[in-house]
Amino acid sequence: MQFTHVTRFLGRRVVLLGLYNGQKLQQQPEGDVVMYSRVLDADSPDATFVRVLLLRGRMQGAVLIGETELEDTFENLILDGLDLSQFGPSLLDPDIELDHVFD
């Protein structure tokens, strides 16, 4: 079952996708679950925060705060179940246009 929730908190857009907080993953071996995060322009009003959760290289959930423009791409990556292991933390590199890579 896929879960998506969009709201605003303190004036910022908040998007929660899939198993965004690791629910249902507690029984998985610790080494199989990886989390990557990034913060851009932390002191700016346009700051963004992105955190993704992967299980054996496949995206399970994401938290997006601010105008990240990653919602559709991450939702599709969760649904498609693609192995993203080869990307590692560069998956969140703001200079990579993920929507073009996974088009």
C-alpha positions, 0 to 999 in steps of 0.5 A: 500500500502506498501512502502520500500525505501533503500538508503545510507546516510553519509555511513550508510544504511537507510531503510524506511518501511511503514508509517515510519514517521506517514503519514496518521496517523495524524487523529488517536487518540493520545493514539492509536499511539506508537513509540519506538526507540533505539540507539546502540553503539552511539559513534561507527562507527557501531552505529545503530538506530531503530524506529518503529511506531505502531497503536493499537499495529500493526506495521505501519512503521520503520526507520532503520539506520545502519546494523540492520538486522531487515529489513525483520522481520519488513517488515513481521510484517507490512504486517502480521498486528500482534498485538505486544502490549504485547511486548511494548518497548522490541520489540526493545531489541537487545538480542531478536532474533525477526526473531525466535520469529515471524518465 
